[in-house]
Amino acid sequence: MATQRPIILGIVGDSATGKTTMSSGIEQILGPDRVTNICSDDYHKYNRVQRKEMNICALDPECNHVDIMEGHFERLRRGEPILKPVYNHSTGDFDPPVYVQPKEFVIIEGLLGYATKRMRENFDVKIYLDPQEDLRVDWKIKRDMGKRGYTEEEVRASLTRREAISATCIRPQRKFADIVVNFYRPEGLKEETGTYLNTKLILRPTIKHPDFSEFIDQRPDRKRQCLTISLGRDEGLPVDILHITGNIQPVTAETLMDILMDHLEGVSPLPTTSLGHYAEGAEKKISYPLAISQLLTCYHLLSAKANMERD
């Protein structure tokens, strides 16, 4: 009997859009023993010193081994191991490569995962993270100052230098995603960066989405309209748009999360308090919209696996 290939999830977005936060939560839900997590940013051609000398940006495809990425993605989809490079963001240099054996699910997160058709063809589910831009800037400043030792002035200067290449090479990948995740600040909360952010999920018909009316209709308090779905257009095409408000009440969110967990076949139920975690400095906090987004992604991965097994 032939071994089933892994199910491959792509999570792409600009720098500091929350890719690692999203992928770590999905890995927790599915179970770390079932998930291989890979960062495509490890495929840089040059270290930090070389990039500075050459005046080339890490976001530029020319600064990355795109051909090796394409080959590795194909090997992973076939269930074959790879020898993956490792880029150390703390030192700005490369660590020794690591041997990676794909598990049941493979998450590939990074800047350029959808840059070529050959790479895109390997994903079963494609997500693009597209937070409000001033929110992303705040996230990047906090991360790079806290974890990478930069000053705020250095981070802002880097964002300015990267703007053109980001607009040319990173953001155009958005149109290839099955789901676009947009975190944004509620009106009147100009400083909010976490728990109370609203979330808009743009759901393209490139994959089959669940019937969200089931989740919405079973909310304990329908008057608050914390979860709504509407028809809209994105990139000129019709889409469904799922709105999740950041002020969703815990009892409402936990009920929704329990319903979603019930739809995840083969996944051990987790307490709702263990979902939707993100770090703010040394403090761990919870975002219910983030948790719901992670659970919906897991639903799609398990659906893709079930469809493959039926075929």
Buried (B, 14 or more C-beta within 10 A) or exposed (E): EEEEBBBBBBBBBBBBBBBBBBBBBBBBBBBEEBBBBBBBBBBBBBBBEBBEEEEBBBBBBEBBBBEBBBBBBBBBBEBEEBEBBEBEBEEBEBEEEEEBEBBBBBBBBBBBBBBBEBBBEBBBBBBBBBBBEEBBBBBBBBBBBEEEEBEEEBBBEBBEEBEEBBEEBBEEBBBBBBBBBBBBBEEEEEEBBBBBBBBBBBBBEBBEBBEBEEBBEEBEEEEEEBBEBEEEEBEEEEBBBBBBBBBBBEEBBBBBBBBBBEBBEEBEEBEBEEBBBBBEEEEEBBBBBBBBBBBBBBBBBBBBBEEEEEE
